[in-house]
Amino acid sequence: MAQNPALHDTPHKFGATINIIRNKPVMAEIKDTVAKEIKNKLHLLDIEEFMRFFPEDSQASQRLNTLMENGIYSDSRWQPFPETFQGEKALYEPFARVANAIVATIPADQIQTEIYYVNIHDRVPLSLEDDLADGLPDGAGVSRNREMVQLAAEIHELEKERNSNAPENPAFDRNMRELRNKYSVWWMHFHVSYDIKPVTPAHKIGSIEWYNRLYQILAYMRLMLIEQLDRRFVLGFLLCGLDLTLIMCDRSGVVMAKQPINIHQDPERFIRVISGFSRMSPAQLGWDTSMKIYQPKLGIRIPSYEIGNAFEGVYGEGRYHIHWVITLVDDGKEMEYVTVSIVSAIRSAEICSRATIVFEVVDFKEKENPKETFALKRYWRPIEQEDTDMYPSEGDLYKFLDAARGSASDFPRYAYVANDIKIDGETDSTFKLIRRGLMGQRYDRPTKPLPAKKRFTRSETGADAEIRSNVRDVPQNHLLPQPIPSTLEFVDRHHGEILMPMGETIKSFCSITELLTCFVGFVNDHEFSHDNQILHRDVSMGNLLIFKGPDGKTIGRLMDYDHAKRALAQLLIKPPYENESPENFETRKKHLVYLLSRGRLPWKVDDDVLSAALKWVDLEEHAQNYIAGAVQIAKADTDCSQKTYTASDLGWEHLDLPKAMTWPNWEGRPHRKGERTVRSYPTNNTYNNADSSLNLKGTLPYMSAEVLYRSTIVDPVGCEETPPFTHQAIHDMESLLWVLVRLCLTRKGPGVNMRRDDELDFSSPTYKPALVECLRNCFDGDEGAIKQYKMWLLQKSNSKKFADEIVAHFHPYFEPLKPYVIKWWSILMLGYKYRADEFYHIHGHIRRLLQRAIDEIQPNEDVNGDATQAALRAREDHKNSRLTTFCPKDETMASGTPPRSPLPSRTTLTHDVPPLARIGATEHSSHSSCSWKPPTAKKPKRS
């Protein structure tokens, strides 16, 4: 097995599976996620550079004088702060009081964002989601409203009364609880988050203790990104004792001030920070000003952070039920679309990531009677400044493919609009706009030495496995891991948006015939892009959509080219023995005829089959096996006749067409920046040394083992040296097969509500442990287990193991598909093993097989059956529910289709804007039939 370190460019998404049922995460999990995301992506800026994020404040000294006159600051200290304190609790309320006092000194004409600082250490902020982690920040700068200010004043007066009355008073405690229950804050209102910690000598900036404290505040900032879909980046700070450290978190990582601000000793700089937040515009604070929440009943739109507690149709039902009005700009023209649903926001909070959100939208002007819905994708794409032709954006790829198809094509367009988002006229980017060109110094986390007897207790790929010369927590006879240079580079990201046609998920297929027809469309789409030098590299369940063509017939469409790669040149692929001398060729052919006749096979082949096989394969024995494998795929399972197979029967008829033999040239194309982290330590396991610890992005459950290992696992027959690994079309066709396999394993019929939940539930009498184990091995296990299992299947290189281990567990509804799925696997094995026609014409072979399946299954399928008709009705109802989201009630009722109300009414609204609508207004079992077992880990020997 060989690998090519220069070509490990295939993206790989984290995580095996995104389950429908989400468990409520705990803060420890959030912090662990943050630790993984920011590794090697934390930069430090000098405090003077960081202060450039804040507006200049020529009146800071005047504000300080005002605060001194009011007794807030005197004797070189902020008076609300206690002179001595031991714990952090003593600082919660004083800090909020001082910050609000500073804000009060800002003239009204200078305030761009109304911010009020609150002490919320004892109550969890309210969330739109029931399963959001119970984060408990010490305080926050939130959107200001009169009710909040009044409650804060009453609480402050009660606390003063408590301090004066030492004896316990039950009535006092009851009143305090009632006030605090009213004093609620929503995550959506957060402008700035902060955390307060006590100071100790060990917690100096740069130490491990200091680094560990960052996880807490960064976890709160990540929760803000989860809740605030219109947030581009987040500002915050950490107060250790009296030292304030500024922090900013965006999609390229985290940047922090290298030096803290002592709030007592440097009051003017502290004033500039606190007042600066209020003097920043919402865009400068990280809000996406092109998005506003839309209230259908009132017909108003408003920024999310100005939504009050009584705003009908927003709170209580989750962020997936909020309607947004989003402004797009195309060729200088503004267009407005309103969301009818959120398709995907599962990755919206990711740091150092694309943070993709997909909305389903309609044209705002046509919202009451739209003809179609669209998919609007917003994401942060990595930028390669050096060569934009080699690394085009997803939008550029769509424009190229649409132009290649031509305007007369019957296929839906890939994209209608594809642009970078503009903020105040500038392209929204992490480096130029958000960070203002400031790079900073990458922070190398110190490695905490462990006692010699615990050298083996830390994982070599864990958060502490840094690249340092003084590492003591790894075996002494091991080499230190070497970083891949690109992982240490800052990755600039641009905020992009793409407006695309909206399709239905492949899970909503209505019959086996429709399912196969869609898969033919997926193969055609992949082949078309591959012929245009583009390889998709992320074939997965979510990227396969069902559309209706102009003739009303169903077509399948392969979407989401976010991780595609493009070649700038082509290769002309020729069979290696095509130019062999006629004499040698005829001698080899006679020997091959002899071998075939000696085998007494129940079929015969034409002369063109012999010639085709010998052009690809060196030894006649190998050519015999190659032909036998191709015939087994071509012949019907029940055909026992002495048929003579031609090259056309085997799908080899295009061998002499030069145009069909062009191939994208992927040589010399390095990976994108930021797609990988540190290599694993050298081990005795060859496969584990094949960059198995690379932190890339992709969709794990559907990837080929060769892609997962970045290595050639199946050594091609006749090759003196194993060719280096490169992601090719055959790997995507294997991913497509895994999608079909998962559908057949997890579903019991057509339609979106046909999961085999009863057979996957341990408590059910129909529970099938073998099915559960099969799903775990192929899709739902951890990355290491899936890689090893798929590698084992490839190494077996025969269809029987694949049939026994996987196909045998298909639901009876998919029984007709079994032989064709097995043949699909056999085609892949021929392609991997011989690197011949099935490798270079994989699309044609898979398409022939699928069309053959359609021809044989369709006549016997009852398309008018109850299950098919129910799936069709469900799909149509789903489409109508989106199209009628904003239809007037009387018109909708007249049509017989009930309206899709965004949320049930919570209040009776008799005026245009409710009092609190706008915050700044007036206010497993072990029984298994699987023969594969994962290898047991060996304990390391102590040196």
BELPEQUI-V332537 format. One line per field, one symbol per residue. ss: DSSP state (~ for helix, > for strand, _ for the rest). phi: phi as a letter, one per 30 degrees, with the letter a starting at -180 (. if undefined). psi: psi as a letter, one per 40 degrees, with the letter a starting at -180 (. if undefined). A space follows every 50 residues. Layout:
# BELPEQUI-V332537
ss: ???
phi: ???
psi: ???
This chain:
# BELPEQUI-V332537
ss: ____~~~___________________~~~~~~~~~~~~___>>>>_~~~~ ~~~______~~~~~~~~~~___>>__>>__________~~~~~~~~~~~~ ~~~____~~~____>>>>>______>____________>>>>>__~~~~~ ~~~~~~~~~~~~~~_____~~~~~~~~~~~~~___>~~~>>>>>>>>___ _______~~~~~~~~~~~~~~~~~~~~___>__>>>>>>>__>>>>>>>> __>>>>>___>>____~~~~~~~~~~~~~_______>___>>>>>____> >>_~~~>___________~~~__>>>>>>>__>>>>>>>>>>>>______ ______>>>>>>>~~~~~~____>>>>>>>>>___________~~~~~~~ ~~~~~___________>>>>_>>__>>_>~~~~~______>>________ _~~~____________________________>_~~~~____>>>>>>>> >__>>~~~___~~~~~~~~~~~~~~~~~~~~__>>_____~~~>>>>>__ ___>>>>>______>>___>>>_________~~~~~~~~~~~~~~~~~__ ___>>_~~~~~~~~~~___~~~~~~~~~~~~~~~_________>>_____ _______~~~~>>>_____________>_____________________~ ~~__~~~~~___________________~~~~~~~~~~~~~~~~~~>___ ____>_~~~~________~~~~~~~~~~~~__~~~~~~~~~~~~~~__~~ ~~~~~_~~~__~~~~~~~~~~~~~~~~~~~~~~~__~~~~_~~~~~~~~~ ~~~~~~~~~~_____~~~~~~~~~~~~~~~~~~_____~~~~~~~_____ _________________>_________________________
phi: .bbbedcdcddbddidbcdddcdddcddddddddeddceibcbcceeddd dddcddbdcdddddddddddidbahiaddddddbaccdddcededddddd ddddddeedcdcbdbbcbcbdcbdedbdcdcdeddbddaaccddbdeddd ddddddddddddddcdddbedddddddddddddcbcedddcbcbbcbdcb edcddjddddddddeddddddddddddcdcccabcaaccciccccdbbbb dckbbbddcdcddddbddddddddddeddddedddjddddcbdccddcic baeddcdcdcddibdjcjddcdccccccbbhicdbcbcdcacdabdcdcd chadhdbbccbbdddcddbdcacbcccbaccdccddbdddbddddddddd dddddjddddddddacbbbddcchicddbdddddchiccicddcddcddc eedcdcdcddcddcdccbdcdccbedccdddcddeddcddcdbcdcbbcb dcccdddcecadddeddddddddddddddddcibcdibdaedccbcbcde diddbcbdcicdcdbbccbbccdbedcdcddedddddddddddddddddh ddabbddddddddddccdcddddddddddddddddddcdcdddcccdddc icdcdcceddcdbdccdicddddicbccddddbddeddddhdcdccblbe dcddddddchbddcdddiddbddddbdbddddddddddddddeddcbcld jdcbdddddccddddcebdddddddddcbcddedddddddddddddhbdd dddddbddcddeeceddedddddedddddddddchcddddbddddddedd dddddccedccddcdddddddddddddddddddcecdeeddddddicddc deaddcbcccbdbdecdbdbdej.dddbcdddbddddcddddd
psi: hiihdefgehihiiidihidhhihiidddddddddddehefhihiidddd eeeiiigeeddddddddddeedhiffihddhidiididdeecdddddddd dddeehideehdhhhhhihfdehhiiidhdehigigidiihihhiddddd ddddddddddddddhdiihdddddddddddddgihiddehdhiiihiihi defiheiddddddddddddddddddddgefhdihiaihhhbehhhiihha eeahhihdhihhdddgddddddddddddeiidddeeiheehihhhddefi iiideehidehhedieeieeeihihhhihhfehhihihheihdhededeh ifidfhhhihiihddedegidiiihhhhihiihhddgdddgiiddddddd dddddieeieiiididhhiihhhfeihhidddddefehdihhhhhihhii idefdeehheeadegigiefhefiideiiiihihddeeihhihihiihhi ihiiideeieiddddddddddddddddddddffhhdefhideehihihid eeihiihhagfdeiihieiiihhihdfdfiidddddddddddddddddef ifiiiidddddddeddididddddddddddddddiideheigihhiddde eeeedehddeeihiheiehiiiieeibiiiihiehddeeffeehgaiagd deiiddddefihdhhihehdhhiihhhidddddddddddddddddeieai ieffifddeehdeieehgdddddddddddeaiddddddddddddddfied dddddddeeiiddeddeddddddddddddddddefbdedefddddddddd dddddddddehgeeiddddddddddddddddddedeiiddddddeehiig hdiihdihheidhidedheeaf.iiehiehehhiiihhhihh.
